[in-house]
Amino acid sequence: MRPIGVDDSFFDLGGDSLVAMRLISHVARRFHVEIPIQFLFQSPTVAAMAALCLPADGGA
């Protein structure tokens, strides 16, 4: 088994629409960020989701 990276696709790793909804729910509760389900389908990587969870000013 190869390591999983932040640029790997959620769906290529076996994710599906039901797991995607659970993931979005967990992110919303943990980071107080609403991610539209279509965003995950268009940009299904940890890196893309993390960019939405960071403050717009980069945390400065």
N, C-alpha and C positions, 0 to 999 in steps of 0.2 A: 504494500500500500504506500502510495506516495504522500508526502506532506501536503496539507491543504494551505493555500495562500489566500491573501486578501483579494486577489484578482480572479480567483476561481468563481465560476458561475454557480449560484445556489441551485439552479435546476440541473446542471451537469453533475452536481454532487448528489443528486437524488431527491432534491426538494420538489414539492408539488404545490398546487394551489391551496390545499388545506393547511399544509405546514407553513406556507407563506403567510396566511392569515394569522396563524399563531405567532409567527416571528414578528409581524408588524404589531400585533397586540403587545407582545413583550417589550419591544422597542419603545412603544408609546408609553407604557407604564414606567419603564426604567429611565428613559431619557426625556420624557415629556415632549416628544416629537411625533407629529402625525405624518406618516408616510403613506401616500396613496398606493394602493395595490398595483396600479399600472406602472408606477415608478420601479417597483421590484421586478416586474416583467421586462421593462426596458433596460434597467441597469442592475442586474442581479448579483452584484458582488458586495463583499464586506466593505471594500474601499468606497464604493458609491454610497452605501448606506451610512457609513461613518461620516462622510462629508456633509450629509444632511443633519447629523447629530451634533456637529461642532458649531460653536458660535460663529456668526458671519464675520466677526473681526479676527477670527483665528485664535480666540482665547486671550488676546492681549488686553 
